[in-house]
Amino acid sequence: GYIYDYEIFTRFFEKAYRTVLAESQSVFFTEPAIHRKENRVKLAETMFENFDFSQMFVCKSPVLSSFSCGKSTCLVFDSGE
């Protein structure tokens, strides 16, 4: 979904980072198909400035749906939020 308040997101992610991800060097996010580039840039800034990740990958949810079915190309109908 969308991140509307990055301050709240950062506080939430800090807890996950300290308890689960502290040893990780990379992070993977999914995003809706209609996400704007500005949202992706803000997410990257937040991850690299506030946490010690060396790598970050963001992928559209419909692309992952296609790959999960073993298809590199297909038509994905994405409804809802």
TIVO-2410 file (N, C-alpha, C; in nm, 3 decimals):
# residues 81
REC num residu      c1      c2      c3 atome chaine
REC   1      G   0.080  -0.118   0.000     N      A
REC   1      G   0.000   0.000   0.000    CA      A
REC   1      G   0.085   0.125   0.000     C      A
REC   2      Y   0.021   0.233   0.021     N      A
REC   2      Y   0.088   0.363   0.021    CA      A
REC   2      Y   0.137   0.398   0.161     C      A
REC   3      I   0.248   0.468   0.167     N      A
REC   3      I   0.298   0.522   0.293    CA      A
REC   3      I   0.261   0.670   0.294     C      A
REC   4      Y   0.170   0.706   0.382     N      A
REC   4      Y   0.125   0.845   0.388    CA      A
REC   4      Y   0.206   0.928   0.488     C      A
REC   5      D   0.254   0.864   0.594     N      A
REC   5      D   0.329   0.935   0.697    CA      A
REC   5      D   0.462   0.863   0.719     C      A
REC   6      Y   0.569   0.920   0.666     N      A
REC   6      Y   0.700   0.855   0.674    CA      A
REC   6      Y   0.756   0.855   0.816     C      A
REC   7      E   0.714   0.948   0.899     N      A
REC   7      E   0.759   0.948   1.038    CA      A
REC   7      E   0.707   0.825   1.111     C      A
REC   8      I   0.579   0.795   1.095     N      A
REC   8      I   0.520   0.676   1.156    CA      A
REC   8      I   0.582   0.549   1.095     C      A
REC   9      F   0.597   0.548   0.963     N      A
REC   9      F   0.658   0.432   0.897    CA      A
REC   9      F   0.799   0.407   0.949     C      A
REC  10      T   0.877   0.513   0.967     N      A
REC  10      T   1.014   0.499   1.015    CA      A
REC  10      T   1.016   0.442   1.156     C      A
REC  11      R   0.927   0.489   1.242     N      A
REC  11      R   0.921   0.436   1.379    CA      A
REC  11      R   0.883   0.289   1.378     C      A
REC  12      F   0.785   0.252   1.295     N      A
REC  12      F   0.744   0.112   1.283    CA      A
REC  12      F   0.860   0.027   1.231     C      A
REC  13      F   0.926   0.076   1.127     N      A
REC  13      F   1.033  -0.001   1.065    CA      A
REC  13      F   1.153  -0.014   1.158     C      A
REC  14      E   1.178   0.087   1.243     N      A
REC  14      E   1.288   0.079   1.340    CA      A
REC  14      E   1.273  -0.042   1.430     C      A
REC  15      K   1.151  -0.066   1.475     N      A
REC  15      K   1.127  -0.181   1.563    CA      A
REC  15      K   1.152  -0.312   1.488     C      A
REC  16      A   1.102  -0.322   1.365     N      A
REC  16      A   1.126  -0.442   1.285    CA      A
REC  16      A   1.275  -0.459   1.257     C      A
REC  17      Y   1.342  -0.350   1.230     N      A
REC  17      Y   1.485  -0.354   1.200    CA      A
REC  17      Y   1.565  -0.405   1.320     C      A
REC  18      R   1.533  -0.353   1.437     N      A
REC  18      R   1.606  -0.393   1.558    CA      A
REC  18      R   1.581  -0.538   1.595     C      A
REC  19      T   1.458  -0.588   1.574     N      A
REC  19      T   1.424  -0.722   1.620    CA      A
REC  19      T   1.445  -0.831   1.516     C      A
REC  20      V   1.434  -0.798   1.388     N      A
REC  20      V   1.438  -0.901   1.284    CA      A
REC  20      V   1.550  -0.878   1.182     C      A
REC  21      L   1.565  -0.757   1.137     N      A
REC  21      L   1.650  -0.729   1.021    CA      A
REC  21      L   1.789  -0.679   1.052     C      A
REC  22      A   1.828  -0.672   1.176     N      A
REC  22      A   1.953  -0.607   1.214    CA      A
REC  22      A   2.076  -0.667   1.145     C      A
REC  23      E   2.074  -0.794   1.113     N      A
REC  23      E   2.187  -0.859   1.048    CA      A
REC  23      E   2.182  -0.848   0.896     C      A
REC  24      S   2.071  -0.802   0.842     N      A
REC  24      S   2.052  -0.799   0.697    CA      A
REC  24      S   2.125  -0.682   0.633     C      A
REC  25      Q   2.172  -0.702   0.511     N      A
REC  25      Q   2.237  -0.597   0.435    CA      A
REC  25      Q   2.150  -0.542   0.324     C      A
REC  26      S   2.038  -0.610   0.298     N      A
REC  26      S   1.951  -0.567   0.189    CA      A
REC  26      S   1.804  -0.576   0.232     C      A
REC  27      V   1.720  -0.503   0.160     N      A
REC  27      V   1.578  -0.501   0.190    CA      A
REC  27      V   1.501  -0.503   0.058     C      A
REC  28      F   1.384  -0.569   0.059     N      A
REC  28      F   1.302  -0.587  -0.060    CA      A
REC  28      F   1.162  -0.533  -0.030     C      A
REC  29      F   1.110  -0.447  -0.116     N      A
REC  29      F   0.976  -0.392  -0.099    CA      A
REC  29      F   0.893  -0.420  -0.224     C      A
REC  30      T   0.764  -0.439  -0.204     N      A
REC  30      T   0.671  -0.443  -0.316    CA      A
REC  30      T   0.594  -0.312  -0.317     C      A
REC  31      E   0.542  -0.276  -0.433     N      A
REC  31      E   0.465  -0.153  -0.443    CA      A
REC  31      E   0.350  -0.173  -0.540     C      A
REC  32      P   0.243  -0.095  -0.524     N      A
REC  32      P   0.130  -0.104  -0.617    CA      A
REC  32      P   0.172  -0.062  -0.758     C      A
REC  33      A   0.099  -0.107  -0.856     N      A
REC  33      A   0.131  -0.076  -0.996    CA      A
REC  33      A   0.123   0.074  -1.025     C      A
REC  34      I   0.039   0.146  -0.954     N      A
REC  34      I   0.020   0.289  -0.983    CA      A
REC  34      I   0.102   0.381  -0.892     C      A
REC  35      H   0.199   0.325  -0.822     N      A
REC  35      H   0.285   0.405  -0.735    CA      A
REC  35      H   0.367   0.504  -0.818     C      A
REC  36      R   0.382   0.625  -0.769     N      A
REC  36      R   0.459   0.726  -0.841    CA      A
REC  36      R   0.607   0.718  -0.805     C      A
REC  37      K   0.690   0.770  -0.893     N      A
REC  37      K   0.835   0.768  -0.873    CA      A
REC  37      K   0.873   0.844  -0.746     C      A
REC  38      E   0.803   0.952  -0.715     N      A
REC  38      E   0.833   1.031  -0.596    CA      A
REC  38      E   0.823   0.946  -0.469     C      A
REC  39      N   0.723   0.856  -0.465     N      A
REC  39      N   0.707   0.769  -0.348    CA      A
REC  39      N   0.825   0.672  -0.336     C      A
REC  40      R   0.871   0.620  -0.448     N      A
REC  40      R   0.984   0.527  -0.451    CA      A
REC  40      R   1.113   0.598  -0.406     C      A
REC  41      V   1.132   0.720  -0.451     N      A
REC  41      V   1.250   0.798  -0.413    CA      A
REC  41      V   1.248   0.827  -0.263     C      A
REC  42      K   1.134   0.866  -0.210     N      A
REC  42      K   1.122   0.894  -0.067    CA      A
REC  42      K   1.148   0.769   0.016     C      A
REC  43      L   1.098   0.654  -0.030     N      A
REC  43      L   1.124   0.528   0.039    CA      A
REC  43      L   1.273   0.497   0.040     C      A
REC  44      A   1.340   0.513  -0.073     N      A
REC  44      A   1.484   0.488  -0.083    CA      A
REC  44      A   1.561   0.582   0.009     C      A
REC  45      E   1.526   0.708   0.009     N      A
REC  45      E   1.592   0.804   0.097    CA      A
REC  45      E   1.578   0.764   0.243     C      A
REC  46      T   1.457   0.725   0.281     N      A
REC  46      T   1.431   0.684   0.419    CA      A
REC  46      T   1.513   0.562   0.457     C      A
REC  47      M   1.519   0.462   0.369     N      A
REC  47      M   1.592   0.339   0.399    CA      A
REC  47      M   1.742   0.361   0.409     C      A
REC  48      F   1.798   0.437   0.315     N      A
REC  48      F   1.944   0.455   0.314    CA      A
REC  48      F   1.991   0.557   0.417     C      A
REC  49      E   1.910   0.656   0.450     N      A
REC  49      E   1.951   0.758   0.547    CA      A
REC  49      E   1.931   0.714   0.691     C      A
REC  50      N   1.828   0.634   0.717     N      A
REC  50      N   1.795   0.599   0.856    CA      A
REC  50      N   1.839   0.459   0.897     C      A
REC  51      F   1.868   0.372   0.801     N      A
REC  51      F   1.903   0.234   0.832    CA      A
REC  51      F   2.031   0.198   0.756     C      A
REC  52      D   2.096   0.094   0.800     N      A
REC  52      D   2.227   0.058   0.745    CA      A
REC  52      D   2.216  -0.048   0.636     C      A
REC  53      F   2.130  -0.027   0.538     N      A
REC  53      F   2.116  -0.122   0.428    CA      A
REC  53      F   2.212  -0.084   0.316     C      A
REC  54      S   2.276  -0.183   0.257     N      A
REC  54      S   2.364  -0.156   0.144    CA      A
REC  54      S   2.291  -0.173   0.011     C      A
REC  55      Q   2.177  -0.243   0.013     N      A
REC  55      Q   2.100  -0.268  -0.108    CA      A
REC  55      Q   1.951  -0.256  -0.080     C      A
REC  56      M   1.878  -0.213  -0.182     N      A
REC  56      M   1.732  -0.207  -0.172    CA      A
REC  56      M   1.674  -0.239  -0.309     C      A
REC  57      F   1.569  -0.322  -0.312     N      A
REC  57      F   1.503  -0.356  -0.437    CA      A
REC  57      F   1.354  -0.331  -0.420     C      A
REC  58      V   1.292  -0.264  -0.517     N      A
REC  58      V   1.149  -0.236  -0.516    CA      A
REC  58      V   1.091  -0.296  -0.643     C      A
REC  59      C   0.983  -0.372  -0.628     N      A
REC  59      C   0.922  -0.437  -0.744    CA      A
REC  59      C   0.770  -0.418  -0.739     C      A
REC  60      K   0.711  -0.403  -0.855     N      A
REC  60      K   0.565  -0.389  -0.865    CA      A
REC  60      K   0.497  -0.522  -0.830     C      A
REC  61      S   0.389  -0.516  -0.755     N      A
REC  61      S   0.316  -0.636  -0.714    CA      A
REC  61      S   0.269  -0.721  -0.831     C      A
REC  62      P   0.213  -0.662  -0.939     N      A
REC  62      P   0.170  -0.746  -1.051    CA      A
REC  62      P   0.285  -0.823  -1.117     C      A
REC  63      V   0.404  -0.766  -1.119     N      A
REC  63      V   0.519  -0.837  -1.176    CA      A
REC  63      V   0.549  -0.961  -1.092     C      A
REC  64      L   0.545  -0.947  -0.961     N      A
REC  64      L   0.570  -1.061  -0.874    CA      A
REC  64      L   0.460  -1.166  -0.888     C      A
REC  65      S   0.336  -1.123  -0.911     N      A
REC  65      S   0.227  -1.217  -0.934    CA      A
REC  65      S   0.253  -1.299  -1.060     C      A
REC  66      S   0.299  -1.233  -1.164     N      A
REC  66      S   0.332  -1.301  -1.288    CA      A
REC  66      S   0.444  -1.403  -1.267     C      A
REC  67      F   0.550  -1.362  -1.200     N      A
REC  67      F   0.663  -1.452  -1.175    CA      A
REC  67      F   0.623  -1.570  -1.087     C      A
REC  68      S   0.531  -1.546  -0.993     N      A
REC  68      S   0.490  -1.655  -0.903    CA      A
REC  68      S   0.415  -1.766  -0.978     C      A
REC  69      C   0.360  -1.731  -1.095     N      A
REC  69      C   0.292  -1.830  -1.180    CA      A
REC  69      C   0.388  -1.890  -1.282     C      A
REC  70      G   0.514  -1.853  -1.277     N      A
REC  70      G   0.612  -1.904  -1.370    CA      A
REC  70      G   0.609  -1.837  -1.506     C      A
REC  71      K   0.549  -1.718  -1.513     N      A
REC  71      K   0.538  -1.646  -1.640    CA      A
REC  71      K   0.623  -1.520  -1.635     C      A
REC  72      S   0.696  -1.494  -1.742     N      A
REC  72      S   0.769  -1.368  -1.749    CA      A
REC  72      S   0.684  -1.260  -1.816     C      A
REC  73      T   0.582  -1.301  -1.891     N      A
REC  73      T   0.486  -1.207  -1.949    CA      A
REC  73      T   0.346  -1.264  -1.929     C      A
REC  74      C   0.254  -1.180  -1.893     N      A
REC  74      C   0.114  -1.222  -1.879    CA      A
REC  74      C   0.028  -1.099  -1.852     C      A
REC  75      L  -0.101  -1.117  -1.852     N      A
REC  75      L  -0.193  -1.010  -1.818    CA      A
REC  75      L  -0.236  -1.031  -1.674     C      A
REC  76      V  -0.211  -0.932  -1.589     N      A
REC  76      V  -0.248  -0.940  -1.448    CA      A
REC  76      V  -0.361  -0.841  -1.424     C      A
REC  77      F  -0.473  -0.890  -1.372     N      A
REC  77      F  -0.584  -0.804  -1.335    CA      A
REC  77      F  -0.571  -0.776  -1.186     C      A
REC  78      D  -0.544  -0.652  -1.152     N      A
REC  78      D  -0.521  -0.612  -1.013    CA      A
REC  78      D  -0.638  -0.524  -0.971     C      A
REC  79      S  -0.719  -0.571  -0.877     N      A
REC  79      S  -0.834  -0.491  -0.833    CA      A
REC  79      S  -0.822  -0.462  -0.684     C      A
REC  80      G  -0.880  -0.353  -0.642     N      A
REC  80      G  -0.875  -0.314  -0.502    CA      A
REC  80      G  -0.754  -0.229  -0.474     C      A
REC  81      E  -0.727  -0.209  -0.345     N      A
REC  81      E  -0.613  -0.126  -0.306    CA      A
REC  81      E  -0.486  -0.204  -0.303     C      A
***
